[in-house]
């Protein structure tokens, strides 16, 4: 309930603050485990990617955010769960895979951290690994523009990648990197100047 109220309030706020356009919302599958994978240049990106979806979106968030009791409670209500970014956090990994197998939607950023416009940072294979282990489709999401007040912003949800040609096979680093490249290429192809 809190999630839905927050989503409505944030959509109103976005309409006031930004000149925003959204395309491809119908591309997010109505059922099944789904990873929304976007480029990441702003702290607003998780909110931006989530509020224009009919389905609720879960996120991994750095564990430090949960150390403040109030903030931790708030973001848990928004379906975030903690991850320790300083190590291979198996608890967070298993939690994410379980959510996908339970047919939930998870928002992720392939590069793992914010990358400012004009900067380059290689994407990690995490999204591909979660998609394979969680038997989930991947919807590439391109967020273009600025989160400065009254600026233009565009969000494009691409066609889902079901990755069927990779399922049922043993996957290795090369396969995961190949999937990651496919996802990132889709995102980059959808980004626009606004």
C-alpha positions in Angstrom: 0.0 0.0 0.0 2.8 2.4 1.0 4.6 1.6 -2.2 1.6 2.5 -4.4 0.9 5.7 -2.5 4.6 6.7 -2.9 4.5 5.9 -6.6 1.5 8.1 -7.2 3.0 11.0 -5.2 6.4 10.7 -7.1 4.7 10.7 -10.5 2.9 13.9 -9.6 6.2 15.4 -8.4 8.0 14.3 -11.6 5.2 15.9 -13.7 5.8 19.2 -11.9 9.6 19.1 -11.9 10.5 17.6 -15.3 9.4 17.7 -18.9 9.3 14.0 -19.1 8.3 11.5 -21.9 7.9 7.8 -21.5 7.9 5.1 -24.2 7.5 1.4 -24.2 5.8 0.8 -20.9 3.9 -2.0 -22.6 7.2 -3.9 -23.1 7.5 -4.8 -19.5 6.0 -8.4 -19.3 2.9 -8.6 -17.1 4.0 -11.8 -15.6 7.2 -13.7 -14.7 10.5 -12.7 -13.3 11.8 -9.6 -15.0 15.0 -7.5 -14.6 14.8 -3.9 -15.6 18.3 -2.9 -16.6 19.1 0.7 -17.2 22.0 3.1 -17.6 22.8 4.9 -14.3 23.9 8.5 -14.1 21.8 10.0 -11.3 20.6 9.1 -7.8 17.1 9.5 -9.2 17.4 6.6 -11.6 15.9 3.9 -9.4 12.8 6.1 -8.8 12.7 7.1 -12.5 12.8 3.5 -13.7 10.2 2.3 -11.2 7.4 4.8 -11.1 6.3 4.3 -14.7 5.7 0.6 -14.3 2.4 -1.1 -13.4 4.4 -3.7 -11.5 6.3 -3.1 -8.3 10.1 -2.9 -8.6 12.6 -4.3 -6.1 16.1 -3.0 -5.7 19.4 -4.1 -4.1 20.6 -1.1 -2.1 24.0 -0.7 -0.3 23.8 -1.9 3.2 24.9 1.4 4.6 21.5 2.9 3.8 19.9 0.4 6.2 22.0 1.5 9.1 19.7 4.5 9.8 16.6 2.9 11.3 14.1 5.3 9.8 15.7 5.2 6.3 16.1 1.5 6.5 12.4 1.0 7.3 11.4 3.4 4.6 13.3 1.8 1.8 12.2 -1.7 2.9 8.7 -0.5 2.4 9.8 0.4 -1.1 11.0 -3.2 -1.7 14.7 -2.5 -1.3 17.0 -5.1 0.3 20.6 -4.7 1.5 23.7 -5.7 -0.3 27.3 -5.6 0.9 29.2 -4.1 -2.1 32.6 -4.7 -0.5 32.3 -8.5 -0.9 30.5 -11.2 -2.9 27.3 -11.0 -0.9 25.7 -14.5 -1.3 22.7 -13.6 0.9 21.8 -10.7 -1.4 22.4 -12.8 -4.5 20.2 -15.6 -3.2 17.5 -13.1 -2.2 17.5 -11.6 -5.7 17.4 -15.0 -7.5 14.5 -16.0 -5.2 12.6 -12.8 -6.0 13.0 -13.5 -9.8 11.9 -17.1 -9.4 8.9 -15.8 -7.5 8.1 -13.8 -10.6 9.0 -10.4 -9.2 10.6 -7.4 -11.0 14.1 -6.3 -10.0 15.7 -3.0 -11.1 19.4 -3.2 -11.8 22.2 -1.1 -13.3 24.7 -3.2 -15.4 27.6 -0.9 -14.5 27.0 -1.4 -10.8 27.4 2.3 -9.9 26.6 5.7 -11.3 28.4 6.7 -14.5 28.2 10.4 -15.4 27.4 11.4 -18.9 30.5 11.3 -21.0 32.3 8.8 -18.7 33.0 5.3 -19.6 32.7 2.3 -17.3 32.5 -1.3 -18.4 29.3 -3.2 -17.6 29.5 -6.1 -15.2 28.1 -9.5 -15.9 25.8 -9.5 -12.8 22.6 -8.8 -14.7 23.2 -11.7 -17.1 24.0 -14.0 -14.1 20.8 -13.0 -12.3 18.8 -13.5 -15.5 20.1 -17.0 -16.0 19.9 -18.1 -12.4 16.5 -16.5 -11.8 15.1 -17.7 -15.2 14.1 -14.0 -15.9 13.7 -11.9 -18.9 15.6 -8.6 -19.2 14.0 -5.3 -20.3 16.6 -2.8 -21.3 15.8 0.7 -20.1 17.4 3.9 -21.4 17.1 7.1 -19.3 18.1 10.2 -21.2 18.3 13.8 -20.1 18.9 15.5 -16.8 17.3 15.4 -13.3 17.7 19.1 -12.9 14.4 20.8 -12.2 12.4 21.7 -15.4 14.8 19.9 -17.7 13.8 17.4 -20.3 14.0 13.7 -19.6 13.1 10.6 -21.6 12.6 7.0 -20.5 12.4 4.2 -23.0 11.6 0.6 -22.1 12.9 -1.7 -24.8 11.6 -5.0 -26.0 12.2 -7.8 -23.4 15.1 -10.1 -24.0 14.1 -13.7 -23.1 17.5 -15.1 -23.7 16.1 -18.5 -24.6 19.1 -19.4 -26.8 21.2 -19.4 -23.6 18.9 -21.4 -21.3 19.6 -25.0 -20.6 23.3 -24.7 -21.4 26.2 -24.4 -19.1 27.1 -20.8 -19.0 30.6 -19.4 -18.5 32.2 -15.9 -18.3 32.2 -15.6 -22.1 28.5 -16.3 -22.3 27.7 -13.9 -19.5 29.8 -11.2 -21.1 28.0 -11.8 -24.4 24.6 -11.4 -22.8 25.8 -8.2 -21.0 27.0 -6.8 -24.3 23.6 -7.4 -25.9 21.7 -5.7 -23.1 24.1 -2.7 -23.0 23.9 -2.3 -26.8 20.1 -2.2 -26.6 20.3 0.5 -23.9 22.9 2.6 -25.8 20.8 2.3 -29.0 17.8 3.7 -27.2 19.5 6.7 -25.5 18.7 10.0 -27.1 19.7 13.7 -26.9 16.9 15.6 -25.1 
